[in-house]
């Protein structure tokens, strides 16, 4: 039994580490090759024709931006396939200025002035060559699989059913059996070389389709400008909220408290009973004002973060949700205070949405830190259909995370489950609490 278990374990390891990656790469190679071979040639011809038509009555001025948009659409699909292949490629294009939307010449000047346009154009012909090479990632294992399966096919098709012979190119069984070793050779070799062929194609494509250092810097500056504006707006809104809460809450109670104490001082000699009643009311008002001030402070930076760390604070949030929430925290240290606060309020908003809108029976939270990124996943088994851009609190969470170069993705098909994945780049300091725990 132990030997059989070892064999099964070896087979599973063989499938997981060698067979499955090779098969996935073969499918990726087929998809990439078909996309490159079918679109790159046509797009190259259209681009050349549109450029050649520029001197002809200015037709090219209107046609070339349209062709460029088609090129970007198709190459965007290639970038998405590259992300599926484990090599993400950022989009290098400059944003369209406002005046380019209303004039043909301005649109043409914007397209021509973008260096990414010409790098896309330069990729079209090499993409056909590497796409054809990438096709081998599928052809080699497919040809080998055909040879491996040829023997049972020949044995079946050469049977004379009801006195009628069946035509088959392999006219004898000996040739069929001799094709089996060849088939295994191509199958194993093809699955082994398929990931490398796909990697070579994607690596070469990255030279053309990814942003240059200058473009990365420009995109980074543009992103920082947007996130800075969002951060300033968020901070201004937060300051207005704090001012409003202080004015309508604690400040009003403190004013009433001052008036009650003053009135009690005037009544102390003439009506001590009424004075004592006013002092009791003032004491109660001071307690309420203190509670409101504490709530306001918790909204700025929850004390539970300083006391128990992010993991403990998230567990406290989970306990307040009226449904079972499983919490898994694997943090070998503590994030910076600002990142901790952003992650805490993001989880709080996600759990509030789960309790209010999901109709879920259970939820879960997973928090890990890998390769310099804090990853937080909040999921539930509810009805799904969450839309982060529909004016809900998730849009605010996305803006809050963007201030720290964080990202948020929401997967919520109709019928569920809903999974909110948040990532924040950060480094961890020494741990304050136990690195893993669970709450159910």
Number of C-alpha atoms within 10 A of each C-alpha: 6 7 8 9 10 11 12 12 12 12 11 13 12 12 14 12 10 15 16 13 15 26 21 16 25 29 16 23 29 20 17 27 27 17 19 25 19 13 18 23 15 13 19 19 11 18 23 13 15 20 16 13 17 15 10 10 8 11 14 20 21 17 19 24 22 17 20 22 13 16 22 19 12 16 21 16 13 21 23 14 20 22 14 11 18 10 15 15 19 16 17 21 17 17 10 12 10 10 12 15 10 9 12 15 15 16 22 19 14 18 22 15 12 15 15 22 21 14 16 20 20 14 19 24 17 17 25 20 14 21 27 19 18 31 23 21 30 26 19 22 26 19 17 24 20 18 23 22 15 20 20 12 15 20 12 11 15 17 12 10 9 6 7 9 11 12 9 11 6 16 11 12 15 10 13 19 16 12 20 19 13 15 22 19 17 22 22 17 16 25 25 20 18 28 22 15 23 29 19 15 22 27 14 15 22 19 12 20 27 20 21 15 9 9 17 15 12 15 19 12 12 14 15 16 12 15 19 15 13 17 18 13 13 16 13 12 12 14 13 12 13 16 13 13 16 17 13 11 16 21 17 15 21 18 12 16 21 14 14 20 20 14 15 22 16 12 16 13 10 10 11 14 13 14 21 16 13 21 19 15 16 21 15 13 20 18 13 16 20 15 13 18 17 14 12 18 13 13 14 13 17 17 14 14 18 15 12 16 21 26 26 22 20 24 21 14 17 23 16 12 16 11 16 16 24 20 23 21 22 16 20 17 18 20 24 12 14 11 21 22 19 19 25 22 19 24 22 19 17 20 24 16 16 26 19 9 14 22 15 20 14 19 25 19 24 16 21 17 21 12 8 11 17 22 19 23 20 24 26 25 19 21 17 21 17 23 14 19 11 9 9 13 15 22 15 17 23 18 20 23 24 21 22 19 15 22 18 21 14 18 17 21 14 12 11 18 19 24 22 21 18 23 22 24 18 20 16 15 11 9 13 16 17 15 16 15 14 13 15 13
